[in-house]
Amino acid sequence: MVRLASVAAVSLGLLLGSAGAAQADDQAFLDQIPPRNYISMWTTDAGRLAQGYQLCTMIKTGTPPHVIAESYRWDDGWAWVNAAQRELCPDTLTAEASATTPPAE
């Protein structure tokens, strides 16, 4: 019985100890994406989060961040991409995928 309790305690410790790993932070993302123009000021926080997670999905499925950023016509695309990568899907931050400025042409 003592051995079972020890195993449970160690397992719980490992679980809690790894909780500090990179995780999505919805509020930090929203704090970085203020309503900046006429169109996005009518978007709810839930809509902004959905858009941020959609960006993450696009990056994870192979769309380069610069392509996503450059597709924004009404907002600062790089602000959205950078906030999404830093706060919602930090696992997409690699040397290749996390350029914070457009690639040189």
BELLIN-V713965 format. One record per residue. PSI is psi in radians with two decimals (* if undefined). Layout:
psi
PSI
PSI
This chain:
psi
-0.71
-0.67
-0.72
-0.72
-0.66
-0.77
-0.73
-0.73
-0.74
-0.75
-0.76
-0.72
-0.74
-0.70
-0.83
-0.60
-0.55
-0.03
-0.32
-0.02
2.89
2.16
2.78
2.44
1.57
-0.80
-0.69
-0.66
-0.86
-0.61
-0.48
-0.19
1.32
2.75
1.97
-0.26
3.12
-0.72
-0.89
-0.29
-0.26
-0.01
2.39
2.90
-0.69
-0.67
-0.70
-0.73
-0.76
-0.72
-0.70
-0.77
-0.52
-0.69
-0.77
-0.78
-0.74
-0.75
-0.76
-0.44
0.17
-0.08
2.16
2.46
-0.66
-0.54
-0.74
-0.86
-0.72
-0.24
-0.21
2.21
-0.51
-0.20
3.01
1.76
-0.66
-0.59
-0.74
-0.83
-0.81
-0.76
-0.74
-0.80
-0.74
-0.71
-0.55
-0.59
1.15
-0.29
-0.22
-0.06
1.79
2.94
-0.62
-0.65
-0.05
0.47
2.31
-0.01
2.76
2.61
2.65
2.46
*
